[in-house]
Amino acid sequence: MKNFEKYSIGYFNPPVNDYDWMKKDHITEAPRWCSVDLRDGNQALIVPMSLEEKLEFFKYLCDIGFKEIEVGFPAASETEFVFLRTLIEHDLIPDDVTVQVLTQSRRHIIEKTFESLVGAKHAVVHLYNSTSFAQRQQVFRQSKEEIKKIATDGAELIKEIAAGYPDTDFQYEYSPESFTGTEPEYALEVCNAVIDIWEPTPDHPMIINLPATVEMSMPHVFANQVEYMSKNFHRRDSVILSLHPHNDRGTGVADAELGILAGGQRIEGTLFGNGERTGNVDIVTLAMNMFTHGVDPKLDFSDMPEAVDKFEQFTDMTVDPRRPYCGSLVFAAFSGSHQDAIAKGMKWRQETDPNRWTVPYLPIDPHDVGRRYDGDVIRINSQSGKGGVAYIIERDHGFDIPKAMRSEVGYMMKGISDHRHEELSSDEIFDIFSKEYINYFSPLDITDASFNYFSSTKEEGDDTVGVRMRVVIGDKVYNIESEGNGRLDAVSNGLKRTEFNFDYNFITYKEHAISAESNSKAAAYICIADKEGNEFWGVGTQNDITLAAVNALVSALNRMNKKDHIVNK
């Protein structure tokens, strides 16, 4: 890594150091969006898209709300020329959508570009030439004046040739390519020269696009460069300042966000950041970042799984499972502490203000991007905790496990996941829970019970419950009569007087309806302790809450006596 010594800073700071962008704390409105998936994104694919794929992708971009779409470099490729002609001739461009085309500053290329646009209602003609110090020095070997003349010659040609196509509403765009490696004063000089030629007005503005063709600096430096340009353009009220960040340093989104604070009004980028090298700026992340701050992004990602599917279908690329907002795992919580906080946050939200989203560890509501809580949020593996398991069992199956029981159930699921070396699904979790705890009727079972009430002679009003029950233990059947101060107590007293001498104490009891419907089953939870103080839980279900409690007691006794082999006593 000693090779770091051969690198030096290749960008240039503006000649001022007082900036307004740093006084702002968030973006207040969405920029104009321009998708370059079909040009910048397509040229970066190992196998570029077919005509049919481009047409379908274009339609999808329109469907999710893009109003400006760069469709290609029609003068440089017959494929891209045919694509644009197909869009126009088959009337596939919605009236409120503007197509954008790229051109170099050469007469025959500009002429061919305008030929490709015949019949289009609206179009952006995007002129570019590289202005960076490195390209002037090494690629073109030309002076600043010579490079500026390439830009101004192109601008004059476009204005001249466009006059011959009065049926199309043209908007002009200029990019000083490799802006981030250009001296800001010189980039401003070139841009202002182009502005002076095109003479935009507030009613018919032009676009100046500042591309981070190669990301070279920290995002705050890019913001400084953008603000310097924004404050010094000629005819500023007639110029739309556009940004085209790439992601070479991995901070393309930050460049775009700070660039918007610095005066950027328009963003060129791609879905999920596809593009040359490390890609373009990711418009999905940018738009969703605004969404999480309460700003309408003006793009529709309410069905994020579809957006991922479409992108992967068109590009033959994959979206990383941890990519913000869209990856398959971005809402998944495996950590026990995270799961517990999410479960409590969900409950708090329902109890207080369901219209506000402040759930810990979840920056957005998964439902807002077409994702589900079940299977997407709390997921169970060997790292999970009691809260996550309890949340899933309640959310998906209606059983509100008592807090004192949650650790036991949670550790059971963690152990099984760890042993299997795999994640447990909601159905698997409930199947394990059911077999271990719910209506566990072997070897002890109460197959029939009838109750009667009568007043005790001890004190007036002290009611006693009697029970007659049929008890099966292994292959033996017993008919037992007993009394107690309640139905469950009567059953318990009867069991303790059998020859098997059940020896336990009640620890805790809980009951609830499994759902809100009037015909819902009841669930009861009972914890008992043996003579050594070991605790055992049982869960019972039945239409009658008392019978559910009896089932829970039976389940707890069977679990307690696994180790005692009561059938063989």
DRENDRENVEX-605069 format. One record per residue (C-alpha): residue in three letters; y, x, z. Coordinates in steps of 0.05 Angstrom, whole numbers, plus 5000, padded with zeros to 4 digits. Layout:
 rest   c2   c1   c3
  Ala    Y    X    Z
...
REM end
This chain:
 rest   c2   c1   c3
  Met 5000 5000 5000
  Lys 5047 5060 4996
  Asn 5062 5034 4926
  Phe 5115 4990 4958
  Glu 5162 5048 4948
  Lys 5165 5036 4873
  Tyr 5196 4967 4882
  Ser 5269 4952 4891
  Ile 5312 4890 4895
  Gly 5323 4862 4826
  Tyr 5370 4805 4841
  Phe 5446 4802 4850
  Asn 5487 4769 4904
  Pro 5549 4730 4885
  Pro 5616 4762 4900
  Val 5630 4714 4958
  Asn 5596 4702 5025
  Asp 5623 4635 5049
  Tyr 5577 4578 5030
  Asp 5577 4504 5045
  Trp 5503 4490 5033
  Met 5483 4521 5100
  Lys 5525 4469 5136
  Lys 5480 4413 5112
  Asp 5415 4395 5147
  His 5379 4351 5097
  Ile 5380 4322 5027
  Thr 5412 4253 5025
  Glu 5391 4228 4956
  Ala 5340 4245 4904
  Pro 5360 4289 4845
  Arg 5348 4271 4772
  Trp 5277 4291 4757
  Cys 5253 4323 4693
  Ser 5179 4334 4684
  Val 5160 4396 4645
  Asp 5085 4384 4652
  Leu 5077 4375 4577
  Arg 5114 4438 4559
  Asp 5118 4490 4615
  Gly 5055 4463 4648
  Asn 5015 4456 4583
  Gln 5030 4526 4559
  Ala 5001 4554 4624
  Leu 4933 4521 4615
  Ile 4873 4561 4593
  Val 4858 4505 4544
  Pro 4922 4467 4526
  Met 4918 4392 4525
  Ser 4896 4354 4463
  Leu 4942 4304 4429
  Glu 4906 4246 4462
  Glu 4911 4278 4531
  Lys 4985 4291 4521
  Leu 4998 4219 4501
  Glu 4961 4193 4561
  Phe 4996 4242 4608
  Phe 5064 4222 4579
  Lys 5048 4149 4593
  Tyr 5028 4166 4664
  Leu 5092 4205 4676
  Cys 5132 4145 4653
  Asp 5090 4098 4697
  Ile 5107 4137 4761
  Gly 5181 4138 4747
  Phe 5202 4199 4706
  Lys 5263 4184 4663
  Glu 5268 4253 4631
  Ile 5207 4288 4603
  Glu 5206 4354 4566
  Val 5154 4344 4512
  Gly 5151 4413 4482
  Phe 5178 4465 4434
  Pro 5169 4426 4369
  Ala 5196 4481 4323
  Ala 5147 4533 4350
  Ser 5082 4494 4344
  Glu 5056 4443 4294
  Thr 5016 4411 4351
  Glu 5079 4399 4391
  Phe 5117 4375 4330
  Val 5061 4324 4315
  Phe 5060 4302 4388
  Leu 5135 4286 4388
  Arg 5131 4251 4321
  Thr 5073 4209 4347
  Leu 5114 4188 4407
  Ile 5173 4168 4364
  Glu 5136 4136 4305
  His 5090 4095 4349
  Asp 5148 4073 4393
  Leu 5116 4102 4456
  Ile 5180 4124 4490
  Pro 5208 4071 4537
  Asp 5282 4054 4526
  Asp 5301 4083 4594
  Val 5264 4149 4583
  Thr 5295 4209 4550
  Val 5252 4262 4517
  Gln 5273 4335 4521
  Val 5258 4390 4471
  Leu 5265 4465 4478
  Thr 5296 4511 4426
  Gln 5316 4583 4417
  Ser 5384 4602 4389
  Arg 5362 4610 4316
  Arg 5384 4566 4258
  His 5316 4550 4227
  Ile 5287 4534 4297
  Ile 5346 4489 4315
  Glu 5342 4453 4248
  Lys 5267 4441 4256
  Thr 5280 4416 4327
  Phe 5328 4363 4302
  Glu 5280 4342 4247
  Ser 5227 4329 4301
  Leu 5275 4281 4336
  Val 5291 4235 4278
  Gly 5285 4163 4303
  Ala 5290 4180 4377
  Lys 5340 4137 4415
  His 5357 4189 4467
  Ala 5342 4263 4470
  Val 5361 4326 4508
  Val 5365 4388 4465
  His 5352 4447 4510
  Leu 5379 4514 4487
  Tyr 5360 4578 4523
  Asn 5365 4653 4518
  Ser 5350 4707 4569
  Thr 5410 4738 4604
  Ser 5379 4782 4658
  Phe 5396 4855 4667
  Ala 5323 4877 4657
  Gln 5315 4837 4592
  Arg 5382 4860 4564
  Gln 5363 4932 4580
  Gln 5289 4933 4561
  Val 5273 4875 4514
  Phe 5335 4862 4473
  Arg 5371 4929 4484
  Gln 5437 4893 4474
  Ser 5503 4890 4509
  Lys 5530 4833 4551
  Glu 5574 4811 4493
  Glu 5516 4811 4445
  Ile 5473 4769 4491
  Lys 5530 4721 4504
  Lys 5539 4713 4429
  Ile 5466 4691 4422
  Ala 5483 4634 4470
  Thr 5549 4614 4438
  Asp 5521 4618 4367
  Gly 5465 4572 4387
  Ala 5513 4524 4421
  Glu 5556 4520 4359
  Leu 5496 4509 4314
  Ile 5470 4453 4357
  Lys 5538 4418 4357
  Glu 5543 4426 4282
  Ile 5473 4403 4264
  Ala 5474 4345 4314
  Ala 5532 4314 4276
  Gly 5483 4300 4220
  Tyr 5440 4256 4264
  Pro 5487 4200 4288
  Asp 5431 4151 4305
  Thr 5407 4191 4365
  Asp 5444 4198 4430
  Phe 5439 4273 4444
  Gln 5452 4307 4510
  Tyr 5457 4383 4508
  Glu 5426 4430 4559
  Tyr 5435 4505 4566
  Ser 5392 4554 4607
  Pro 5410 4626 4621
  Glu 5336 4644 4625
  Ser 5317 4694 4680
  Phe 5380 4671 4717
  Thr 5354 4701 4782
  Gly 5356 4771 4752
  Thr 5425 4761 4721
  Glu 5490 4783 4753
  Pro 5522 4717 4777
  Glu 5590 4733 4748
  Tyr 5559 4747 4680
  Ala 5514 4685 4682
  Leu 5577 4644 4698
  Glu 5614 4676 4640
  Val 5559 4657 4591
  Cys 5551 4586 4618
  Asn 5626 4573 4615
  Ala 5628 4598 4543
  Val 5575 4547 4524
  Ile 5611 4492 4563
  Asp 5675 4507 4526
  Ile 5639 4498 4459
  Trp 5603 4434 4476
  Glu 5664 4403 4510
  Pro 5628 4354 4555
  Thr 5663 4295 4588
  Pro 5647 4255 4650
  Asp 5623 4198 4605
  His 5580 4246 4564
  Pro 5562 4305 4608
  Met 5520 4365 4589
  Ile 5467 4401 4631
  Ile 5469 4472 4656
  Asn 5400 4491 4679
  Leu 5392 4551 4726
  Pro 5319 4575 4722
  Ala 5286 4619 4773
  Thr 5243 4642 4715
  Val 5215 4694 4763
  Glu 5227 4681 4836
  Met 5259 4745 4861
  Ser 5296 4732 4926
  Met 5291 4694 4991
  Pro 5311 4620 4982
  His 5378 4627 5016
  Val 5400 4679 4964
  Phe 5381 4631 4908
  Ala 5423 4578 4943
  Asn 5482 4625 4945
  Gln 5475 4638 4871
  Val 5471 4564 4856
  Glu 5532 4546 4898
  Tyr 5573 4602 4866
  Met 5557 4575 4797
  Ser 5569 4503 4818
  Lys 5638 4517 4846
  Asn 5661 4557 4785
  Phe 5637 4519 4724
  His 5689 4496 4675
  Arg 5693 4419 4671
  Arg 5651 4413 4734
  Asp 5655 4337 4734
  Ser 5624 4338 4664
  Val 5566 4385 4681
  Ile 5500 4364 4711
  Leu 5473 4424 4749
  Ser 5398 4430 4739
  Leu 5348 4477 4774
  His 5282 4502 4747
  Pro 5248 4542 4803
  His 5183 4579 4795
  Asn 5139 4600 4853
  Asp 5126 4675 4847
  Arg 5143 4686 4921
  Gly 5111 4622 4943
  Thr 5178 4590 4961
  Gly 5193 4549 4900
  Val 5200 4485 4940
  Ala 5248 4519 4988
  Asp 5289 4546 4929
  Ala 5294 4475 4902
  Glu 5313 4443 4968
  Leu 5366 4494 4986
  Gly 5389 4493 4914
  Ile 5401 4418 4918
  Leu 5442 4429 4982
  Ala 5481 4481 4943
  Gly 5501 4433 4887
  Gly 5438 4422 4846
  Gln 5435 4352 4817
  Arg 5372 4355 4775
  Ile 5303 4387 4782
  Glu 5256 4410 4728
  Gly 5184 4418 4753
  Thr 5112 4396 4747
  Leu 5062 4354 4784
  Phe 5028 4398 4837
  Gly 5066 4459 4812
  Asn 5026 4476 4750
  Gly 5059 4530 4708
  Glu 5060 4603 4687
  Arg 5035 4654 4739
  Thr 5040 4620 4807
  Gly 5070 4558 4776
  Asn 5132 4516 4773
  Val 5163 4480 4831
  Asp 5117 4424 4856
  Ile 5154 4358 4845
  Val 5103 4320 4886
  Thr 5118 4361 4948
  Leu 5193 4359 4936
  Ala 5193 4283 4927
  Met 5149 4271 4988
  Asn 5191 4318 5031
  Met 5250 4272 5016
  Phe 5207 4211 5030
  Thr 5190 4237 5100
  His 5265 4242 5114
  Gly 5277 4170 5096
  Val 5303 4184 5025
  Asp 5278 4144 4966
  Pro 5250 4197 4919
  Lys 5254 4151 4858
  Leu 5183 4171 4839
  Asp 5121 4130 4856
  Phe 5066 4169 4891
  Ser 5039 4108 4929
  Asp 4971 4122 4897
  Met 4965 4196 4909
  Pro 4889 4198 4895
  Glu 4903 4171 4825
  Ala 4957 4225 4814
  Val 4907 4278 4834
  Asp 4853 4249 4789
  Lys 4900 4244 4729
  Phe 4925 4315 4738
  Glu 4856 4344 4744
  Gln 4832 4303 4684
  Phe 4889 4326 4639
  Thr 4893 4399 4660
  Asp 4821 4416 4680
  Met 4851 4446 4743
  Thr 4838 4427 4815
  Val 4885 4408 4871
  Asp 4874 4450 4933
  Pro 4847 4408 4991
  Arg 4904 4433 5036
  Arg 4960 4422 4986
  Pro 5016 4382 5021
  Tyr 5011 4306 5018
  Cys 4957 4304 4965
  Gly 4899 4350 4985
  Ser 4835 4317 5007
  Leu 4841 4348 5077
  Val 4915 4343 5091
  Phe 4908 4283 5137
  Ala 4842 4305 5168
  Ala 4843 4322 5242
  Phe 4781 4358 5269
  Ser 4813 4389 5331
  Gly 4800 4350 5394
  Ser 4871 4355 5420
  His 4899 4333 5353
  Gln 4852 4274 5350
  Asp 4871 4252 5420
  Ala 4945 4255 5404
  Ile 4937 4218 5338
  Ala 4895 4163 5371
  Lys 4946 4154 5426
  Gly 5003 4156 5376
  Met 4971 4102 5334
  Lys 4961 4058 5395
  Trp 5033 4070 5419
  Arg 5060 4051 5350
  Gln 5022 3985 5350
  Glu 5045 3969 5420
  Thr 5119 3986 5408
  Asp 5147 3989 5337
  Pro 5097 3984 5279
  Asn 5155 3992 5230
  Arg 5171 4064 5251
  Trp 5127 4125 5239
  Thr 5127 4179 5292
  Val 5053 4192 5301
  Pro 5038 4264 5326
  Tyr 5008 4311 5275
  Leu 5017 4262 5217
  Pro 5083 4273 5181
  Ile 5072 4210 5139
  Asp 5030 4147 5143
  Pro 4969 4160 5099
  His 4973 4088 5075
  Asp 5039 4104 5041
  Val 5004 4150 4991
  Gly 4942 4107 4981
  Arg 4899 4142 5033
  Arg 4859 4108 5089
  Tyr 4853 4120 5164
  Asp 4778 4114 5161
  Gly 4749 4178 5132
  Asp 4817 4210 5120
  Val 4849 4221 5187
  Ile 4805 4232 5248
  Arg 4740 4266 5226
  Ile 4685 4291 5271
  Asn 4652 4360 5272
  Ser 4635 4411 5325
  Gln 4709 4423 5340
  Ser 4724 4350 5354
  Gly 4740 4319 5421
  Lys 4727 4256 5462
  Gly 4790 4221 5437
  Gly 4772 4227 5364
  Val 4701 4200 5373
  Ala 4725 4142 5416
  Tyr 4781 4126 5365
  Ile 4732 4122 5307
  Ile 4682 4078 5345
  Glu 4738 4030 5365
  Arg 4774 4031 5298
  Asp 4713 4020 5255
  His 4666 3982 5301
  Gly 4707 3949 5355
  Phe 4679 3984 5417
  Asp 4733 4006 5465
  Ile 4696 4060 5504
  Pro 4719 4069 5576
  Lys 4758 4133 5588
  Ala 4707 4157 5638
  Met 4652 4152 5585
  Arg 4689 4186 5528
  Ser 4674 4258 5548
  Glu 4600 4245 5550
  Val 4600 4211 5482
  Gly 4646 4263 5452
  Tyr 4604 4322 5475
  Met 4542 4288 5448
  Met 4572 4282 5379
  Lys 4600 4353 5380
  Gly 4531 4379 5398
  Ile 4497 4341 5342
  Ser 4549 4364 5291
  Asp 4542 4436 5315
  His 4466 4433 5310
  Arg 4469 4403 5240
  His 4526 4447 5217
  Glu 4559 4388 5184
  Glu 4612 4335 5193
  Leu 4591 4267 5221
  Ser 4612 4204 5184
  Ser 4637 4142 5220
  Asp 4571 4106 5205
  Glu 4530 4164 5231
  Ile 4571 4167 5295
  Phe 4562 4094 5309
  Asp 4488 4096 5292
  Ile 4478 4153 5343
  Phe 4521 4116 5395
  Ser 4482 4051 5384
  Lys 4413 4082 5391
  Glu 4433 4121 5453
  Tyr 4473 4068 5492
  Ile 4474 3997 5464
  Asn 4420 3946 5485
  Tyr 4371 4002 5502
  Phe 4310 3959 5522
  Ser 4253 4008 5531
  Pro 4213 4014 5574
  Leu 4251 3963 5618
  Asp 4271 3897 5588
  Ile 4293 3829 5616
  Thr 4267 3780 5565
  Asp 4289 3716 5601
  Ala 4337 3698 5657
  Ser 4363 3633 5687
  Phe 4416 3627 5741
  Asn 4435 3575 5793
  Tyr 4493 3572 5842
  Phe 4492 3549 5915
  Ser 4535 3557 5977
  Ser 4515 3607 6028
  Thr 4507 3585 6101
  Lys 4543 3648 6123
  Glu 4614 3627 6109
  Glu 4642 3565 6076
  Gly 4660 3579 6003
  Asp 4617 3642 5999
  Asp 4578 3625 5936
  Thr 4511 3657 5921
  Val 4477 3663 5853
  Gly 4402 3659 5846
  Val 4363 3685 5786
  Arg 4294 3675 5758
  Met 4278 3727 5707
  Arg 4221 3754 5666
  Val 4219 3829 5669
  Val 4178 3874 5623
  Ile 4166 3946 5642
  Gly 4123 3982 5591
  Asp 4061 3937 5583
  Lys 4070 3901 5649
  Val 4105 3833 5658
  Tyr 4138 3810 5724
  Asn 4168 3743 5743
  Ile 4222 3757 5795
  Glu 4267 3713 5837
  Ser 4328 3742 5872
  Glu 4397 3727 5898
  Gly 4465 3761 5897
  Asn 4539 3750 5903
  Gly 4543 3745 5827
  Arg 4496 3741 5769
  Leu 4495 3816 5756
  Asp 4485 3830 5831
  Ala 4427 3781 5833
  Val 4393 3816 5774
  Ser 4405 3884 5806
  Asn 4377 3862 5873
  Gly 4315 3835 5840
  Leu 4301 3899 5802
  Lys 4310 3941 5865
  Arg 4256 3901 5900
  Thr 4202 3914 5848
  Glu 4146 3964 5859
  Phe 4184 4013 5816
  Asn 4238 4018 5870
  Phe 4299 4028 5825
  Asp 4347 4070 5866
  Tyr 4419 4071 5841
  Asn 4491 4053 5857
  Phe 4543 4019 5812
  Ile 4600 4065 5793
  Thr 4643 4026 5744
  Tyr 4643 3966 5698
  Lys 4684 3944 5638
  Glu 4680 3887 5588
  His 4717 3862 5526
  Ala 4708 3821 5463
  Ile 4688 3863 5404
  Ser 4738 3827 5359
  Ala 4792 3775 5366
  Glu 4752 3717 5335
  Ser 4731 3661 5382
  Asn 4658 3671 5364
  Ser 4661 3746 5376
  Lys 4606 3781 5415
  Ala 4623 3811 5482
  Ala 4613 3883 5500
  Ala 4600 3908 5571
  Tyr 4598 3979 5597
  Ile 4564 3998 5662
  Cys 4558 4066 5696
  Ile 4507 4076 5751
  Ala 4489 4138 5792
  Asp 4421 4160 5817
  Lys 4408 4185 5887
  Glu 4428 4255 5865
  Gly 4496 4231 5840
  Asn 4480 4238 5765
  Glu 4516 4185 5725
  Phe 4487 4143 5669
  Trp 4523 4096 5622
  Gly 4495 4035 5587
  Val 4527 3987 5537
  Gly 4506 3915 5527
  Thr 4525 3864 5475
  Gln 4514 3789 5475
  Asn 4551 3725 5460
  Asp 4555 3712 5535
  Ile 4593 3765 5574
  Thr 4546 3760 5634
  Leu 4485 3771 5592
  Ala 4521 3829 5558
  Ala 4531 3859 5628
  Val 4457 3849 5643
  Asn 4440 3885 5578
  Ala 4487 3941 5597
  Leu 4453 3949 5665
  Val 4385 3951 5632
  Ser 4409 4003 5582
  Ala 4437 4047 5637
  Leu 4372 4042 5677
  Asn 4330 4061 5617
  Arg 4375 4121 5604
  Met 4373 4141 5678
  Asn 4298 4136 5681
  Lys 4283 4176 5618
  Lys 4272 4236 5663
  Asp 4234 4196 5716
  His 4183 4163 5670
  Ile 4184 4097 5707
  Val 4125 4069 5668
  Asn 4079 4121 5699
  Lys 4102 4114 5772
REM end
